[in-house]
Every structure is written in C-alpha cells, then in structure tokens.
Amino acid sequence: MTPDELRQPLRRRSLREKLRAMRPSALMSVSVLVVGCFAAAGVWAVRTVPDKTGEPTVTVKIEKVDPIVTSSVEAEPDPDEADASPDVSDEPYDASRETIDLDLSNSDERQEAALVRPVRQSLVAAPRKSVSERGPHGLLPKISKKGKKPWLVYGAKVKTSTLRSATPKVAIVLGGLGLNGKLTQQAINELPSEVTLAFAPYGKRLQGKINEARAAGHEVMLQLPMEPFGYPSIDPGPRTLLASANSAKTIDDLKWHMSRFSGYTGVINYLGAKFTSEGENFAPVLKELNRRGLIYLDDGTSQRSLAGALGQVIGIPVRTAVEVIDSDATYNAVSAALARLEEKAARDGFAIGVGTGLATTLDALGSWSRDLSARNIILVPASALYRPQAG
C-alpha cells in the first residue's frame, strides 16, 4: 500500500486508481515472458520431431559376459571338486568310442588321421555309487553289496583272448601325475590309452583330471607316499605313512589319501623302502586295501619290500614291477629301459614297468609304443595282469 492509502484507508478509490494498482511490476512481467518462451519452445520441439515410421530399426541384445579370471579373481569352483554324493548309474563301462568327423578323399589320409588320433575306449566317470561310501575325509572305495570290487569296476576291459594269448604283454604305470598340469595333460592326450596313470594325492582339482584321463581310456592308480630310509631328510609329503606310527594313525592317514579322488583300481607305493620292509604297519594297510577291493603294485625299487609275501598271506592281489624305465631320465636311457622291459616280457610272458610323467619319459614312451605290433608286443592296462586269465 502507498503512504496516501495508509493515511486515507477508508477513502473510496476511483476506477483509474484501481486499474493503476493492478498494473504488474517489472519483475512479474519478466517472469511471465520467460515462462512463455519455454512453453513456445516445447510446442515447437513436439511439432518438429521427424516421423521415422517405415524406416529400418535394429534391436541389439547384450549378452551376459563371463567374468575374466585372473590371479586376483577367484575362478568358479570346479563341479568335479564338489563333495557330491556318488549318484551316477552302475553301468560298469561305457562302450562308446570316439569318432573322427573328417571328410577325407583317400584312404592314405584316413590312415594318417587314425595315427594322429587313435580310437579309444572311454571309461566311465568316477565315483560309482555301488562301490563308494562316505569316510572321515571324503569318499572311500568299497566292495559293493553284490560283491563288485572297485578294481574290476574301474578297470579297463580287455578281451579274454588277449589275456590268454601267448604274445608277450607289457604294462606301463606312470606316476607323479596331477602335479604338473602341462605334463599331465600331455600324458592323458598323447600316450596310448593302455598306459596306466598314477596320480599323487597332492594335486589340485584331481577328480576332474581323473575323469578326463578315464574318458581318454586310461586306468588310474593312487600313488601312496610311504616312509623311505632317510626320512625326514627325504620327505614324500604330508601324511606320509610312517613305520613308527601306531596302527590307528596309519589307517587314518591311509583313508585321507584314499579320499583325495575316486576311480582308481588300486595303489602303488611312492618311495617307502622303510615302510614296506616292516610288516607291523604295512600289513594293516594291505588288509585295508584288500577289504576295500583294491589291488597293490610294488614299484620294485626295494628288494626288502614285504609286499609279495604279505599279499599272499592277506589275499590281496599284488604284482611287482620289474623295470624303472626312467631311473636315468634321458631319452636314450628310457628307450633302452623299454627295450629291456620287452625282453623280460618275452621271457616271462608279461612284465610291468614303472616311471614318472617327465617330458623325456613321455616322448620316449610315445615313440616306443607306435610299432609294438610289429615287434610282437601287446600293451595292456596294469589291472589286466592281475586277472586270473593273464597268470
């Protein structure tokens, strides 16, 4: 209100005075002008949007990208490492064979392809429900309710006619697998399926590798660390079976090793010259293996081993290797050891050689195995030489 209006509040104002009082201020006028400009701009934008009806459009679906696994990012857990119940079927073997899908125009190329990728008889994945049970540290092998033994269920099929043949037979068991990923993969992929692979209990993701080896046709054994002379300066690894331990501790350690993976036909010693020469703790180990339907292979490095004698008393199938093929791990030395193994097989009907999955051993063994038929030698998985027909 103006000062005059305050002084004369009750005075009746004229029409001119009323219109003058309703006149907008400068600020109000500017505000109305700005709002009007914005409204006009909006109307113009709506009316001028181009009509794209009929023009081609593209819809892109963005797929979910797997995370990159680095040393600082933990990988997804391997399903083979899960402590799952053995709920697979009890069909003992998968008779399906690998097929080579190649369009080759001539027989020479087909023969060459067969040499590069031999046809293999796959073995079923482990564990098998009927021959597995829960133990204190994981799954353990057992004899099934119907009397099936794990060494027969997990063993490769070999024709009876082959076992009874007079042709000399050779079995090769390579140990130390599962520790070096590259060499383990090379052994699985490149060696003949008849070569038996013995896995150390200290590797990572072992069950996956075991089933990969079995899918390639390889039988698998468990390499069991035992006390050597000179222990602990010479230490096979954690939970080594010790001659000085009490029987309960020994059996608990044995069950720990046996629970590292499933699918093995039996056990082969790793070192153990002292342990296998003393029957007080060695005998209970062989009894436990026999009770669980497994076989035992002595690597033949200790003449003091009681494996053969105790095996006859206990009733567990025991064989002893007659040649360490890579005690000298040079290529020529391994080749010479394999030639000696052939001679022993020709003399005795069969022979078992043992070695380690070293690069030179794999190379020499691969070369040696290419022309066995020409030398009248049959390569068989280790368990085949435990069958009565082979004896």
C-alpha positions in Angstrom: 0.0 0.0 0.0 1.1 3.6 -0.7 1.5 6.2 2.1 -1.6 8.0 0.8 -3.6 4.9 1.2 -2.4 4.4 4.8 -3.3 8.0 5.6 -6.8 7.6 4.0 -7.6 3.8 4.3 -11.4 4.4 4.2 -11.5 6.7 1.2 -13.3 5.2 -1.8 -10.9 4.9 -4.8 -11.7 5.9 -8.3 -11.7 3.4 -11.3 -8.4 4.8 -12.6 -6.8 4.3 -9.3 -7.9 0.7 -9.1 -6.6 -0.1 -12.6 -3.3 1.6 -11.8 -3.0 -0.6 -8.6 -3.5 -3.8 -10.7 -0.6 -2.9 -13.1 2.1 -5.7 -13.0 5.5 -4.8 -11.7 8.6 -5.1 -13.9 9.8 -8.3 -12.2 6.4 -10.0 -12.8 6.5 -9.0 -16.4 9.9 -10.5 -17.0 8.9 -13.8 -15.3 5.8 -14.1 -17.5 7.9 -13.5 -20.6 10.4 -16.2 -19.7 7.7 -18.8 -18.9 6.0 -18.0 -22.2 9.3 -18.5 -24.1 9.8 -22.0 -22.6 6.3 -23.0 -23.4 6.7 -21.9 -27.0 10.0 -23.8 -27.4 8.3 -27.0 -26.1 5.5 -26.8 -28.6 7.9 -26.2 -31.4 10.0 -29.3 -30.4 7.0 -31.6 -30.4 5.8 -30.4 -33.7 9.2 -30.7 -35.4 10.2 -34.3 -34.4 10.8 -36.2 -37.7 8.4 -39.1 -38.5 10.5 -42.3 -38.7 7.6 -44.6 -39.5 8.7 -47.2 -42.0 12.4 -46.7 -41.5 14.5 -49.9 -40.6 15.3 -50.3 -36.9 17.9 -52.6 -35.2 17.5 -54.3 -31.8 20.7 -55.5 -30.1 20.6 -57.9 -27.2 23.6 -57.5 -24.9 24.7 -61.0 -23.8 26.0 -61.6 -20.3 29.8 -61.7 -20.3 31.7 -64.2 -18.2 34.0 -62.6 -15.7 37.7 -62.6 -16.6 39.5 -64.9 -14.1 43.0 -63.6 -13.2 45.3 -64.3 -10.3 43.4 -61.8 -8.2 39.9 -63.1 -9.1 38.9 -66.5 -7.8 37.7 -68.8 -10.6 34.3 -70.6 -10.5 34.5 -73.8 -8.4 35.1 -76.9 -10.4 32.0 -79.1 -10.1 34.3 -82.1 -10.0 35.8 -80.8 -6.8 32.4 -80.7 -5.0 31.9 -83.2 -2.3 28.9 -84.6 -4.0 27.2 -87.9 -3.4 28.2 -90.6 -5.8 24.8 -90.7 -7.6 25.8 -92.0 -11.0 24.5 -95.1 -12.6 26.1 -98.5 -12.1 26.7 -99.4 -15.7 30.3 -100.7 -15.4 31.7 -99.4 -18.6 30.9 -97.0 -21.5 31.5 -99.0 -24.7 31.2 -95.9 -26.9 34.2 -95.0 -28.9 35.5 -91.7 -30.3 34.7 -91.0 -33.9 36.7 -88.8 -36.2 34.4 -86.5 -38.2 36.6 -85.9 -41.3 35.8 -85.7 -45.0 39.0 -87.4 -46.4 39.1 -88.3 -50.0 41.6 -91.1 -50.0 42.5 -94.0 -47.7 46.1 -92.7 -47.0 44.7 -89.6 -45.4 42.3 -91.6 -43.3 45.1 -93.9 -42.1 47.2 -90.8 -41.2 44.4 -89.3 -39.3 43.9 -92.5 -37.3 47.5 -92.5 -36.3 47.3 -88.9 -35.1 44.1 -89.5 -33.1 43.7 -93.2 -32.2 40.3 -94.6 -31.4 39.9 -95.0 -27.6 37.6 -96.9 -25.3 36.3 -94.4 -22.8 36.0 -95.4 -19.2 33.0 -94.1 -17.2 33.4 -91.2 -14.8 34.0 -91.7 -11.1 32.8 -92.1 -8.5 30.5 -95.1 -8.9 27.7 -95.3 -6.3 27.8 -99.0 -5.7 31.5 -99.1 -4.9 31.7 -95.9 -2.9 31.0 -94.9 0.7 31.5 -91.9 3.0 34.6 -91.9 5.1 36.1 -89.5 7.7 37.8 -87.4 5.0 35.6 -88.0 1.9 34.6 -90.8 -0.4 36.3 -94.2 0.0 36.1 -97.2 -2.3 34.3 -100.3 -1.0 33.1 -103.7 -2.3 29.5 -103.4 -3.4 26.6 -105.2 -1.8 26.6 -107.6 -4.8 30.4 -108.3 -4.4 31.7 -106.0 -7.1 35.3 -104.9 -6.4 36.4 -101.4 -7.3 39.5 -102.6 -9.1 37.2 -104.6 -11.5 34.6 -101.9 -11.8 37.1 -99.2 -12.6 39.5 -101.4 -14.6 39.5 -101.3 -18.4 38.0 -104.1 -20.4 40.5 -106.4 -22.1 39.4 -109.4 -24.2 39.9 -112.8 -22.6 41.5 -114.0 -25.8 44.1 -111.2 -25.5 44.9 -112.1 -21.9 45.3 -115.8 -22.8 47.4 -115.1 -25.8 51.0 -116.3 -25.8 52.0 -112.9 -27.2 54.2 -111.1 -24.6 52.3 -108.4 -22.7 53.7 -105.2 -21.2 52.0 -102.8 -18.7 53.3 -99.3 -18.0 52.4 -97.3 -14.9 53.5 -93.6 -14.9 53.4 -91.9 -11.5 53.6 -88.3 -10.4 50.6 -87.2 -12.4 48.4 -84.4 -11.2 51.2 -82.1 -10.0 52.3 -80.6 -13.3 49.3 -79.6 -15.3 51.0 -79.4 -18.7 52.8 -82.8 -18.4 49.6 -84.4 -17.0 47.6 -83.2 -20.0 50.3 -84.4 -22.4 50.2 -87.9 -20.8 46.4 -88.0 -21.0 46.2 -86.8 -24.6 49.2 -88.3 -26.3 50.0 -91.7 -24.6 48.2 -94.9 -25.6 45.1 -95.4 -23.5 46.6 -98.7 -22.3 49.2 -96.8 -20.3 48.1 -96.6 -16.6 48.4 -93.2 -14.9 49.2 -93.0 -11.2 48.2 -89.7 -9.6 49.8 -88.2 -6.5 47.4 -87.2 -3.8 48.6 -83.6 -3.5 47.4 -82.2 -6.8 44.6 -79.7 -7.2 41.2 -80.4 -8.9 42.2 -84.0 -9.1 38.8 -85.6 -9.7 38.3 -83.6 -12.9 41.7 -84.8 -14.2 40.9 -88.4 -13.1 37.7 -88.4 -15.1 39.5 -86.7 -18.1 42.1 -89.5 -18.0 39.4 -92.1 -17.8 37.5 -90.5 -20.7 40.7 -91.0 -22.7 40.7 -94.6 -21.8 43.4 -94.6 -19.1 43.2 -96.6 -16.0 44.2 -94.7 -12.8 46.0 -95.7 -9.7 46.6 -93.9 -6.4 50.3 -93.1 -5.6 50.7 -93.6 -1.8 53.5 -91.8 0.0 55.4 -94.1 2.4 58.4 -93.6 4.6 61.8 -94.1 2.9 65.1 -94.7 4.6 66.5 -91.3 5.4 63.2 -89.8 6.4 62.6 -86.9 7.2 65.5 -85.6 5.1 63.8 -87.4 2.3 60.1 -86.4 2.8 57.4 -87.8 0.4 54.9 -85.3 1.6 52.1 -84.6 4.1 50.6 -87.6 6.0 53.3 -90.0 4.8 52.7 -93.5 6.1 55.4 -94.0 8.8 56.7 -97.2 10.2 56.9 -95.7 13.7 53.2 -94.5 13.8 50.6 -96.5 15.6 48.1 -98.5 13.5 45.2 -96.2 14.1 47.2 -93.2 12.8 48.4 -95.1 9.8 44.9 -96.2 8.8 43.6 -92.7 9.3 46.4 -91.3 7.0 45.7 -94.0 4.5 42.0 -93.1 4.4 42.9 -89.4 3.9 45.0 -90.3 0.9 42.3 -92.6 -0.5 39.7 -89.8 -0.2 41.6 -87.4 -2.5 39.9 -88.7 -5.6 37.8 -91.7 -6.8 38.1 -94.0 -9.7 41.4 -95.8 -9.0 41.9 -99.6 -9.4 44.5 -99.8 -6.7 47.6 -98.4 -5.0 51.2 -98.1 -5.9 53.9 -97.0 -3.4 55.7 -93.8 -3.7 59.2 -94.3 -2.1 58.5 -96.4 1.1 61.6 -98.6 1.3 61.5 -98.5 5.1 57.7 -98.7 5.5 57.3 -101.7 3.2 60.2 -103.6 4.9 58.4 -103.6 8.3 55.3 -105.6 8.4 53.8 -104.3 11.6 52.2 -101.2 9.9 52.4 -102.4 6.3 50.2 -105.4 6.9 47.3 -103.4 8.2 47.5 -101.2 5.2 47.3 -104.1 2.8 44.5 -105.6 4.8 42.5 -102.3 4.5 43.2 -102.2 0.7 42.0 -105.8 0.3 38.9 -105.2 2.4 38.0 -102.4 0.0 38.5 -104.4 -3.1 41.7 -102.8 -4.4 44.9 -104.2 -5.9 48.5 -103.3 -4.9 51.5 -102.7 -7.1 55.0 -102.6 -5.7 57.3 -100.4 -7.8 60.2 -102.9 -7.4 62.8 -100.4 -6.2 63.3 -102.1 -2.8 64.4 -105.7 -2.5 63.4 -105.6 1.2 59.8 -105.0 0.4 57.4 -107.5 2.0 54.6 -106.7 -0.4 54.6 -110.1 -2.2 54.9 -112.2 1.0 52.3 -110.2 2.9 50.0 -110.2 -0.1 49.9 -114.0 -0.3 49.0 -114.2 3.4 46.4 -111.5 3.3 44.9 -112.4 0.0 45.3 -109.1 -1.8 46.4 -109.2 -5.5 50.0 -108.0 -5.6 52.3 -107.5 -8.6 55.9 -106.2 -8.7 57.3 -104.0 -11.4 60.5 -105.4 -13.0 61.8 -102.2 -14.6 62.0 -98.5 -13.7 62.0 -97.0 -17.2 63.4 -93.6 -16.3 65.8 -94.0 -13.4 68.0 -92.3 -16.0 65.6 -89.8 -17.5 67.5 -89.1 -20.7 65.6 -90.1 -23.9 68.1 -92.8 -25.0 68.2 -94.3 -21.5 64.4 -94.5 -21.3 64.3 -96.1 -24.7 66.9 -98.7 -23.6 64.9 -99.5 -20.4 61.8 -100.1 -22.5 63.8 -102.5 -24.7 64.8 -104.4 -21.6 61.2 -104.5 -20.5 60.3 -106.1 -23.8 62.9 -108.8 -23.3 61.6 -109.6 -19.8 58.0 -109.8 -21.1 59.2 -112.2 -23.9 60.9 -114.3 -21.3 58.2 -114.4 -18.6 55.0 -113.8 -20.7 54.4 -110.3 -19.2 56.2 -107.5 -17.5 55.3 -104.3 -15.6 57.4 -101.2 -16.0 57.0 -98.0 -13.9 58.2 -94.5 -14.4 57.4 -90.8 -13.8 55.5 -88.4 -16.1 58.6 -86.5 -17.2 58.9 -84.8 -20.5 61.6 -87.1 -21.9 59.8 -90.2 -20.5 56.6 -89.2 -22.3 58.4 -88.6 -25.5 60.4 -91.8 -25.4 57.3 -93.8 -24.4 55.2 -92.3 -27.2 57.9 -93.3 -29.8 58.3 -96.8 -28.4 54.6 -97.5 -28.4 54.0 -96.8 -32.1 55.1 -100.1 -33.6 54.6 -102.6 -30.9 52.6 -105.0 -33.0 55.5 -105.2 -35.5 57.7 -106.3 -32.5 55.0 -108.8 -31.3 54.3 -107.0 -28.0 50.8 -106.3 -26.6 50.5 -103.2 -24.4 47.8 -103.7 -21.7 46.5 -101.7 -18.7 48.0 -102.7 -15.4 44.9 -104.3 -14.0 44.8 -106.8 -16.9 47.9 -108.5 -15.4 46.0 -109.1 -12.1 43.3 -111.1 -13.8 43.5 -114.9 -13.5 43.5 -115.4 -17.3 46.7 -113.4 -17.5 48.6 -115.5 -14.9 
